[in-house]
Amino acid sequence: MGVFVFLPLVLPLTAWPVARLAEQRLHPSTATRLLTAFAGVLAVCSTLCLGLLMIVGTAQLPGNPLPDGWSDPEVRAALPYDEIAGRAAIPALLAVLVSCGRAAWRHVQVRRRALAALAGLPVTSVAVLPDPEPYAYALPGRRDRVVASTGMLAGLTSAERRALFAHERAHLNARHHRHLLVVHLAARANPFLRPLTTAVTYTAERWADEEAAAVTGSRRTVARAIGKAALISRGGPAAATLPALAAAGPVPRRVAALLRPAPAGRAWPSAFTTVGLAVWGAAAGATVSALSSANSAVTLFAILRAATPM
């Protein structure tokens, strides 16, 4: 194992440059997919290495349920830093599991409450709730639905309403709730991944903005709809309870981006650009993290298997 088991815990730092540059230099769809992939891989590798360290720490506790051979002095000698890092990983991994479990449970509860609010309404692609509080969000499920309140729709023109609905449908079509859930769980698994959560929250909104602009044929209309929706919204129930279903990036930046020409849709940036170097750096970090965690897992398995009587 050696130092390799610790690398995945700090390699998420390699994704910070691309998290910062992707918002401005990459197409929103490309940025969202790349950052989500990086966050998922780095979080899984980080959690796996915590689990490996926890096995080492648990093997030394009196009365542990593991085979007696796992706490043999020769086994401990073959696993560096076991006494300190192994025991420290036990509460760390438990904290990660509890935090991720709470986040996943909250996500499920939020969806249940959102579905309960639609009880009794016709099952249509757009659900309008008679609520003076202005809000709108995309609700994924067996039948994807766009939910908006009368308070929100009353403040928009017909063209702006179409832009709003196109924006929310873009969230559903691209399954943005999955990207957001992955990065939120990743940030709970490793705090170093929090910048990726902020970036994906923004790029997912920009992705939906660009899709809405393509559907409506007017970037200015979408920009007006976003600006007016932000002005009339006062943090209604959707904004308070549906962070993974209706994320809202920085509105001034989104409006400014829509007032500029549409971004070029390039799948992968050139390595001879700043953002290209950042992407390749993050890709290298994710690759090294995966190889390090795999190496540590195989090494630990071999050592413990040798120490366990057949």
C-alpha positions in Angstrom: 0.0 0.0 0.0 2.4 2.7 1.2 1.8 6.2 0.2 -0.4 5.2 -2.8 -3.4 4.7 -0.5 -3.3 8.4 0.5 -3.0 9.9 -3.0 -6.8 9.6 -3.8 -7.6 11.7 -0.7 -5.7 14.7 -2.1 -5.8 14.2 -5.8 -9.2 16.0 -6.1 -7.1 19.2 -5.8 -6.0 18.5 -9.5 -9.6 19.3 -10.6 -9.7 22.8 -9.1 -8.2 24.5 -12.2 -10.6 22.9 -14.6 -13.5 23.6 -12.3 -12.7 27.3 -12.5 -11.9 27.5 -16.2 -14.7 25.2 -17.5 -17.4 27.6 -16.6 -16.0 30.2 -19.0 -14.0 28.3 -21.6 -16.0 25.1 -22.4 -19.4 24.6 -23.8 -21.8 24.2 -20.9 -22.8 20.6 -21.9 -19.2 19.6 -22.2 -18.2 21.2 -18.9 -21.1 19.6 -17.0 -20.3 16.1 -18.3 -16.6 16.4 -17.7 -16.8 17.9 -14.2 -19.5 15.3 -13.2 -17.3 12.5 -14.4 -14.2 13.9 -12.6 -16.2 14.4 -9.3 -17.7 10.9 -9.4 -14.4 9.1 -10.1 -12.4 11.1 -7.6 -15.1 10.7 -4.9 -15.3 6.9 -5.4 -11.5 6.5 -5.2 -11.3 8.7 -2.2 -14.0 6.7 -0.4 -12.5 3.4 -1.4 -9.1 4.3 0.1 -10.8 5.4 3.3 -12.4 2.0 3.4 -9.1 0.3 2.9 -7.6 2.3 5.7 -10.5 1.5 8.0 -10.0 -2.2 7.4 -6.5 -1.8 8.6 -7.6 0.1 11.7 -10.5 -2.2 12.5 -8.2 -5.2 12.3 -6.3 -4.0 15.3 -9.3 -3.3 17.6 -9.9 -5.9 20.3 -12.9 -8.0 19.6 -13.2 -7.1 16.0 -15.3 -9.4 13.8 -12.4 -9.9 11.3 -10.2 -13.0 11.2 -7.6 -13.1 13.9 -4.8 -13.3 11.4 -5.6 -9.8 10.1 -4.2 -8.3 13.3 -1.0 -10.3 13.3 2.1 -8.2 14.0 3.6 -9.3 10.6 0.5 -8.0 8.8 0.6 -4.7 10.7 4.3 -4.4 9.8 3.4 -4.8 6.1 0.9 -2.0 6.2 2.6 1.4 6.8 0.9 4.0 9.0 -1.7 1.5 10.1 -1.7 2.6 13.8 -2.4 6.3 13.1 -4.1 6.5 9.7 -6.0 3.2 10.0 -7.7 4.2 13.2 -8.3 7.8 12.0 -10.0 6.5 8.9 -12.7 4.8 11.0 -14.6 8.0 12.1 -13.7 9.7 8.8 -15.4 7.0 6.7 -18.4 6.8 9.1 -18.8 10.6 8.7 -18.7 10.2 4.9 -21.3 7.5 4.9 -23.6 9.3 7.2 -23.3 12.6 5.3 -23.9 10.9 1.9 -26.8 8.9 3.4 -28.4 12.0 4.8 -28.0 13.8 1.5 -29.5 10.9 -0.5 -32.4 10.6 2.0 -33.1 14.3 1.8 -33.2 14.1 -2.0 -35.7 11.3 -1.8 -37.9 13.2 0.7 -37.8 16.4 -1.4 -39.0 14.5 -4.4 -41.8 12.9 -2.4 -43.0 16.3 -1.1 -42.8 17.7 -4.6 -44.9 14.8 -6.0 -47.4 15.2 -3.1 -47.9 18.8 -3.9 -49.1 17.8 -7.4 -51.7 15.3 -6.0 -55.1 15.8 -7.6 -53.7 17.8 -10.6 -54.1 16.4 -14.1 -51.0 14.4 -15.2 -49.6 16.7 -17.9 -46.1 17.7 -18.9 -46.7 21.1 -17.3 -48.2 21.5 -13.8 -49.4 25.0 -12.7 -49.8 25.3 -8.9 -52.2 28.0 -7.7 -49.7 29.7 -5.4 -48.9 33.4 -5.3 -45.3 32.6 -4.4 -43.2 32.7 -7.6 -41.2 29.6 -8.4 -40.6 27.1 -11.2 -38.6 23.8 -11.3 -38.2 20.6 -13.2 -39.5 17.5 -11.5 -38.1 14.2 -12.9 -39.9 10.9 -12.5 -41.7 8.3 -14.4 -43.4 11.1 -16.2 -41.2 14.2 -16.2 -43.0 17.4 -15.4 -42.3 21.1 -15.3 -43.9 22.8 -12.3 -44.6 26.5 -12.1 -46.7 28.6 -9.8 -49.3 31.2 -10.9 -47.2 33.8 -9.1 -44.2 33.1 -11.4 -46.2 32.9 -14.6 -48.1 36.1 -13.8 -44.9 38.1 -13.9 -43.8 36.9 -17.3 -45.0 37.6 -20.9 -46.1 34.7 -23.1 -42.7 34.6 -24.9 -40.9 34.6 -21.5 -43.1 31.8 -20.3 -42.2 29.7 -23.3 -38.5 30.4 -22.6 -39.0 29.4 -19.0 -40.7 26.1 -19.9 -38.0 25.4 -22.5 -35.4 25.9 -19.9 -37.0 23.5 -17.4 -37.6 20.9 -20.1 -33.9 21.1 -21.0 -33.1 20.2 -17.4 -35.3 17.1 -17.8 -34.1 16.1 -21.2 -30.4 16.3 -20.1 -31.1 14.6 -16.7 -29.4 17.5 -14.9 -30.7 16.3 -11.6 -28.4 13.3 -11.9 -25.4 15.4 -12.5 -26.2 17.6 -9.6 -26.8 14.7 -7.2 -23.5 13.1 -8.2 -21.5 16.3 -7.5 -23.3 17.0 -4.3 -22.6 13.5 -3.0 -19.0 13.7 -4.2 -18.5 17.0 -2.2 -19.8 15.2 0.9 -17.4 12.3 0.3 -14.4 14.6 -0.1 -14.6 18.4 0.8 -11.9 19.1 -1.8 -14.5 18.4 -4.5 -16.8 21.3 -3.5 -15.5 23.7 -6.2 -16.8 21.1 -8.8 -20.3 21.3 -7.2 -20.4 25.1 -7.6 -19.2 24.8 -11.2 -21.6 22.1 -12.2 -24.5 24.0 -10.6 -23.7 26.9 -12.9 -22.8 25.0 -16.1 -26.0 22.9 -15.8 -28.0 26.1 -15.8 -26.0 27.5 -18.7 -26.7 24.3 -20.6 -30.4 24.7 -20.1 -30.2 28.4 -21.0 -28.5 27.5 -24.3 -31.1 24.8 -25.1 -33.9 27.2 -24.3 -32.4 29.8 -26.6 -32.1 27.3 -29.4 -35.8 26.3 -29.0 -37.2 29.8 -28.7 -34.8 31.3 -31.3 -34.2 34.3 -29.2 -31.3 34.6 -26.7 -32.6 38.0 -25.5 -36.0 36.5 -24.6 -34.4 33.8 -22.5 -32.1 36.4 -20.9 -35.2 38.5 -20.0 -37.1 35.5 -18.7 -34.1 34.6 -16.4 -33.7 38.1 -15.2 -37.4 38.7 -14.5 -37.8 35.3 -12.8 -34.9 36.1 -10.5 -36.3 39.6 -9.7 -39.9 38.4 -8.8 -38.7 35.3 -7.0 -38.3 35.7 -3.3 -37.0 32.2 -2.3 -40.2 30.3 -2.5 -40.7 26.7 -1.5 -39.0 25.3 -4.6 -35.8 27.3 -4.0 -35.8 26.3 -0.4 -36.4 22.6 -0.7 -35.3 21.5 -4.2 -31.6 22.4 -4.5 -30.9 19.3 -6.6 -33.9 19.7 -8.8 -34.0 23.4 -9.5 -30.5 24.8 -9.2 -29.9 28.4 -10.1 -26.5 29.7 -11.1 -25.4 33.3 -10.8 -28.1 35.2 -12.7 -26.0 38.2 -13.9 -23.4 35.9 -15.4 -26.0 33.8 -17.1 -27.7 36.9 -18.6 -24.4 38.3 -19.8 -23.6 35.0 -21.4 -26.9 34.9 -23.3 -26.3 38.5 -24.6 -23.2 37.2 -26.3 -23.0 34.9 -29.3 -23.7 31.2 -28.6 -20.6 29.2 -27.5 -18.9 26.9 -29.9 -19.8 23.3 -29.4 -16.4 21.6 -29.2 -16.3 18.2 -27.5 -12.7 18.3 -26.3 -10.5 21.3 -25.9 -7.0 21.5 -27.4 -4.2 20.6 -25.1 -2.4 23.8 -26.2 -4.8 26.0 -24.4 -5.1 26.9 -20.7 -8.4 25.1 -20.3 -7.0 22.1 -22.3 -4.1 21.8 -19.9 -6.5 22.0 -16.9 -8.7 19.3 -18.4 -5.7 17.0 -19.0 -4.4 17.7 -15.5 -7.7 16.7 -14.0 -7.9 13.6 -16.2 -4.4 12.7 -15.1 -5.4 13.2 -11.4 -8.5 11.0 -11.9 -6.4 8.3 -13.6 -3.7 8.3 -10.9 -6.4 8.2 -8.3 -8.0 5.2 -9.9 -4.7 3.4 -10.3 -3.6 4.2 -6.7 -6.9 3.0 -5.2 -6.8 -0.2 -7.3 -3.1 -0.8 -6.4 -3.9 -0.4 -2.7 -7.0 -2.6 -2.9 -5.1 -5.4 -4.6 -2.1 -5.1 -2.2 -4.3 -5.1 0.9 -6.3 -8.1 -0.4 -3.1 -10.1 -1.1 -1.7 -9.3 2.3 -4.8 -10.1 4.3 -5.5 -13.2 2.2 -2.0 -14.5 3.0 -2.6 -13.7 6.7 -6.0 -15.4 6.9 -5.9 -19.2 7.4 -7.8 -21.2 4.8 
